[in-house]
């Protein structure tokens, strides 16, 4: 099995894609007017407009309704990323050391999905992520 991507269904796909382009510093590839991807070395973020839901099963996904998943992105310098983004996106939590050893900050995308940027901060956390 190979993990392929996380796809977000968006009512305003252009705003959501622009948010993730800002956060990741990567340009999205638009494969259709209703579908885009940002490919990183370790994962792909895919974006589909609300119209794409009907291609699967009507009502199977709903834009702007997520309150259970967190998109997590590992970065080299959490403080620098926080400083870069804090005035551009909605801040949920400034950098904070988590019990599992990551220094993390959280933001919300334009449709409410929680996005966490983190840097492994303890020796145990750095060791855990060293081979991922």
C-alpha positions as CSV (number, residue, x, y, z in Angstrom):
1,X,0.0,0.0,0.0
2,X,1.2,3.5,-0.8
3,X,-0.3,6.6,0.8
4,X,-1.1,8.9,-2.1
5,X,-2.6,12.2,-0.7
6,X,-5.0,14.0,1.5
7,X,-7.7,15.7,-0.5
8,X,-9.7,18.7,0.8
9,X,-13.1,19.5,-0.7
10,X,-13.5,23.2,-0.9
11,X,-16.4,25.6,-1.6
12,X,-13.8,28.2,-2.7
13,X,-11.0,26.1,-4.2
14,X,-9.0,29.2,-5.3
15,X,-8.8,30.6,-1.8
16,X,-7.9,27.2,-0.2
17,X,-5.2,26.5,-2.8
18,X,-3.8,30.0,-2.4
19,X,-3.6,29.4,1.4
20,X,-1.7,26.2,1.1
21,X,0.6,27.7,-1.6
22,X,1.4,30.5,1.0
23,X,2.0,28.0,3.8
24,X,4.0,25.5,1.9
25,X,5.8,28.0,-0.4
26,X,5.0,25.6,-3.3
27,X,2.9,26.3,-6.4
28,X,-0.1,24.1,-7.0
29,X,-0.5,22.2,-10.2
30,X,-4.0,22.6,-11.6
31,X,-5.0,19.4,-13.3
32,X,-8.5,20.7,-14.1
33,X,-10.4,23.9,-13.1
34,X,-11.9,21.9,-10.2
35,X,-8.8,20.0,-9.1
36,X,-5.3,20.9,-8.0
37,X,-2.4,19.3,-6.1
38,X,0.6,20.5,-4.2
39,X,3.2,17.8,-4.3
40,X,5.9,17.7,-1.6
41,X,8.7,15.2,-1.1
42,X,6.7,13.3,1.6
43,X,3.0,13.9,0.8
44,X,0.6,15.4,-1.6
45,X,-2.2,17.8,-0.7
46,X,-5.0,17.5,-3.3
47,X,-7.9,20.0,-3.6
48,X,-11.3,19.4,-5.2
49,X,-14.1,21.9,-5.6
50,X,-17.4,21.0,-4.1
51,X,-18.6,20.1,-7.6
52,X,-16.2,17.1,-7.6
53,X,-18.2,15.4,-4.8
54,X,-20.9,14.4,-7.3
55,X,-18.3,12.4,-9.2
56,X,-18.1,10.0,-6.2
57,X,-21.4,10.0,-4.3
58,X,-23.5,13.1,-3.8
59,X,-23.2,14.3,-0.2
60,X,-20.2,12.0,0.6
61,X,-18.0,15.0,1.4
62,X,-18.9,18.6,2.5
63,X,-16.7,21.7,2.2
64,X,-15.9,23.7,5.3
65,X,-17.2,21.0,7.7
66,X,-14.0,19.6,9.1
67,X,-13.4,19.7,12.9
68,X,-11.7,16.3,13.4
69,X,-8.6,16.2,11.1
70,X,-5.4,18.3,11.3
71,X,-3.1,18.7,8.3
72,X,0.5,18.5,9.8
73,X,3.5,19.9,8.0
74,X,7.1,19.5,9.4
75,X,9.3,22.5,9.0
76,X,12.9,23.2,9.8
77,X,12.3,26.4,11.9
78,X,8.9,26.8,13.5
79,X,9.6,30.3,14.8
80,X,10.6,31.6,11.4
81,X,7.5,30.0,9.8
82,X,5.2,31.4,12.5
83,X,6.7,34.9,12.0
84,X,6.3,34.6,8.2
85,X,2.7,33.5,8.4
86,X,1.1,35.1,11.5
87,X,0.0,38.2,9.7
88,X,-1.3,36.4,6.6
89,X,-3.4,33.6,8.0
90,X,-5.7,32.9,11.0
91,X,-3.6,31.9,14.0
92,X,-5.1,29.3,16.3
93,X,-2.1,28.7,18.5
94,X,1.4,30.4,18.6
95,X,4.4,28.1,18.9
96,X,4.1,25.7,21.9
97,X,6.0,22.7,23.0
98,X,3.8,19.6,22.8
99,X,4.1,16.6,25.3
100,X,5.4,14.4,22.5
101,X,8.4,16.7,21.8
102,X,7.3,18.8,18.9
103,X,7.3,22.6,18.9
104,X,4.0,23.3,17.0
105,X,1.9,26.3,15.8
106,X,-1.6,26.0,14.4
107,X,-3.5,28.0,11.8
108,X,-6.9,27.6,10.1
109,X,-7.3,27.5,6.3
110,X,-10.1,29.6,4.7
111,X,-12.7,26.8,5.2
112,X,-11.8,26.0,8.8
113,X,-9.4,23.0,8.5
114,X,-6.8,23.1,11.2
115,X,-3.2,23.2,10.0
116,X,-0.3,22.4,12.3
117,X,3.3,23.3,11.5
118,X,5.9,21.6,13.7
119,X,9.6,21.2,14.3
120,X,10.8,18.2,16.3
121,X,12.3,19.9,19.4
122,X,13.4,17.2,21.8
123,X,16.1,14.5,21.1
124,X,13.4,11.8,21.2
125,X,11.2,13.7,18.6
126,X,14.2,14.4,16.3
127,X,15.1,10.7,16.5
128,X,11.5,9.6,15.7
129,X,11.4,11.8,12.6
130,X,15.0,11.2,11.5
131,X,14.1,8.4,9.1
132,X,10.7,9.6,7.9
